[in-house]
Every structure is written in structure tokens, then in C-alpha cells.
Amino acid sequence: MGDFTKLSDLDLAALVASKICHDAIGPMTAVGFGLDVLDEEDDDKEQLESALSMIRNGVGTITSKLQFSRLAFGAAGSSGFEIDLQDAQAVARNYVESDNKHKVEWNCTIATLPKNHVKLLLNLVAISVGTVPLGGTITINIDGDKDHPSFAIKTSGSKARVPEGIVDLVNCCPAEEVDARSIQPYFAGRVAIETGASITIAMDGEDVLLSARFS
């Protein structure tokens, strides 16, 4: 494990912005391709339906990613200090299931949480998707109460694994320079520090378990 790395506020904001843009480029490109097909004025109904499907899917994916980023990175809910976890559930589910490879199971006994706690939860959800890249089930358990919550996210799927370097990143001690591809787990680590949480990510048999407990 390397030494603690604290990016400047400007560098942190720049890398988060780069990640959000990167996540949107793929589906936006699909929408553009679909529009190009429509512009060809081809009478092939099958091709037109394929183009419309591409546009619908692309717009849906962009929407789910931006709604997720608004809660996971942005100032959503800044007019209040807490976020309804039903809203967080909808955002997490749409984000995770937009690729049609992953499924969410959500178990929660708490109605609301402070917004930084929700930021941490959603960033852990995003990290969990990368532990089952071939697809699988992401089971999210939120227990305790508003003042003393705990998060446990179990991922089950083919070849589930803990990505290399992820533990160091969530501890804000990366072995290599943080970039737009690694900013999410690093950001999660920064939020964990802010909220007084400790994060663990480890194999649990053939599954991966991500957990957060607050001091």
C-alpha cells in the first residue's frame, strides 16, 4: 500500500468531470449513429426500427448514468441534509441494470440518510459492478438506523473478483497516479473519510463483499 494521496480540489473535480463525460460518450455515440441511419431516409422498416431502438436505449442509458452521477458525485439534495433511500434505490437500480447484464436486489430498513452517506453508498454500488464484469446479481443491504447505518453489498456472478488496486484506491493510497478510470474508488475513499466510514472489499467464497461501517 502506498502513502495517502490527497488530490487538490481542482484535480478531483477535473477527474470526476472526465469520468462523467467518459460514461456518457458511449451511449451518446449510439444515439448519433441511430440518427444518422434515420437521416438516410431508407424505407427498410427493420433498419429503421433498429435505429429507433438504438436511440431509445442510448437515451435511456445516458439518463440513468447522469441521474446516478447527480447523486453519487453532485450536489443533489443540497437544499436538505438527507436523501430518501427510495430515490437512491431507483437511481441505483436504473444505473446497474441499464447494461442488461446485472440485477439489483435491494434490502433496506432505513428511510433516509445524510447525502454524503448516500454518495458513499452509490459509489460502492458502482464499484461493485466492476467486480462481476460478465454480469451477475448485486445484493445491497442497508441496516442499522439513520445515525448508525451499515452497508453490505454482495456481488455474485461468473468469475467474480476484487479488481487489482481497488483496495488501495478506496483507502486513498493508490500505487499509481489516479486518473479518470480510477477516480470512482478514490472518490469513494475521500467520502468515507468525510463521513467517518471504514470500507472493506474482499472475496467471500466465490462472491465479493463490499462493506462500510461508520464510527
ABEGO torsion letter per residue (X at the ends): XBBBBBBBAAAAAAAAAAAAAAAAAAAAAAAAAAAAAAAAGBABAAAAAAAAAAAAAAAAAAAAAAAAAAAAABABGAABABBBAAAAAAAAAAAAAAAGABBBBBBBABABBBAAAAAAAAAAAAAAAAABAAEEBBBBBBBEBAABBBBBBBBBEBGBBBBBGAAAAAAGBBABBBBAAAAAAAAAAAAAAAAGBBBBBBBBEABBBBBBBBX
